[in-house]
């Protein structure tokens, strides 16, 4: 999962503050599986509008479809299994890390379980 280019698509000049990953778990008869994901928390000295515009341009040119607002950010899909989320972290949030960068945000790349896999 971490080898996929979109799992480490970082805004230019940003600093990675934290990184998390989750492996995919398959479907079973009782419950659906979980998507594989890579989450990175980044800091940058740009406005949320500038960061969003960069992701809109880059993802749009790579075949991603903008799905609209998602909380404090936006989300995109490509095909039936890939999702990319951009979410900004307000300074008063418990998720906020003390950093010298003016804007903190999450980028989350997910690859969902195919419905036919058990």
C-alpha positions in Angstrom: 0.0 0.0 0.0 2.8 2.4 0.9 4.4 1.7 -2.5 1.4 3.3 -4.4 2.4 6.9 -5.5 -0.9 8.4 -4.2 -0.3 7.1 -0.7 2.5 9.7 -0.3 1.1 12.5 -2.4 2.3 15.5 -0.3 1.8 19.2 -1.0 5.2 20.7 -2.1 7.2 22.1 0.8 5.1 20.4 3.4 6.5 18.5 6.4 5.3 15.1 7.4 4.4 15.2 11.1 2.9 11.7 11.6 2.1 8.7 9.5 -0.3 5.8 10.0 -1.3 2.8 8.0 -3.9 0.0 8.1 -3.8 -3.2 6.2 -6.8 -4.4 4.3 -9.0 -7.1 5.9 -11.1 -9.2 3.6 -14.9 -9.6 3.7 -16.5 -12.5 5.4 -20.0 -13.9 5.5 -21.0 -11.8 8.6 -19.1 -8.5 8.2 -17.6 -6.4 5.4 -13.8 -6.1 5.3 -11.9 -2.9 6.0 -10.1 -0.8 3.4 -6.3 -0.5 3.4 -5.2 3.1 4.1 -2.3 5.3 4.6 -2.8 8.5 6.6 -0.3 11.3 6.8 -0.5 14.4 8.9 1.3 17.2 7.2 2.2 20.8 8.0 2.7 23.6 5.5 3.1 27.4 5.4 0.3 27.9 2.8 -3.4 28.6 3.1 -6.0 25.8 3.0 -7.2 27.4 -0.2 -3.8 27.1 -1.9 -3.3 23.5 -0.6 -6.8 22.5 -1.8 -6.1 24.1 -5.3 -2.9 22.1 -5.6 -4.6 18.8 -4.8 -7.6 19.6 -7.1 -5.2 20.2 -10.0 -2.9 17.3 -9.3 -5.6 14.7 -8.6 -7.8 15.9 -11.4 -5.0 15.4 -13.9 -4.4 11.9 -12.5 -7.9 10.6 -13.2 -9.4 11.4 -9.8 -13.0 12.7 -9.6 -13.8 15.5 -7.1 -16.6 14.3 -4.8 -17.0 17.7 -3.0 -16.6 18.9 0.6 -15.7 16.5 3.3 -15.7 18.1 6.8 -13.0 20.7 6.8 -11.6 19.5 3.4 -12.5 17.6 0.2 -12.5 14.1 -1.1 -11.9 12.4 -4.4 -12.5 8.9 -5.9 -10.8 7.0 -8.7 -12.6 4.0 -10.0 -14.6 1.9 -7.5 -11.9 1.2 -4.9 -9.7 4.3 -4.4 -10.5 7.2 -2.2 -8.3 10.3 -1.4 -9.3 12.6 1.5 -7.8 16.0 2.3 -8.9 17.3 5.7 -7.6 20.4 7.6 -7.1 20.4 11.3 -8.2 23.5 13.2 -5.7 24.8 15.8 -8.3 24.2 18.6 -8.8 20.6 17.6 -7.6 17.8 19.9 -6.0 16.3 16.7 -3.8 19.4 16.3 0.0 19.0 16.7 2.0 21.9 18.0 4.1 22.8 14.9 5.8 25.8 13.5 3.8 25.4 10.2 0.8 27.6 9.7 -1.5 24.9 8.3 -1.9 21.3 9.5 -3.8 18.8 7.4 -4.4 15.1 6.9 -4.1 13.3 3.5 -5.7 9.8 3.5 -5.4 7.3 0.7 -7.7 4.3 0.9 -8.0 1.2 -1.2 -11.3 -0.6 -0.5 -12.0 -4.3 -0.4 -13.5 -5.6 -3.6 -17.1 -6.7 -2.9 -16.4 -10.1 -4.4 -13.5 -11.0 -2.1 -14.4 -13.3 0.8 
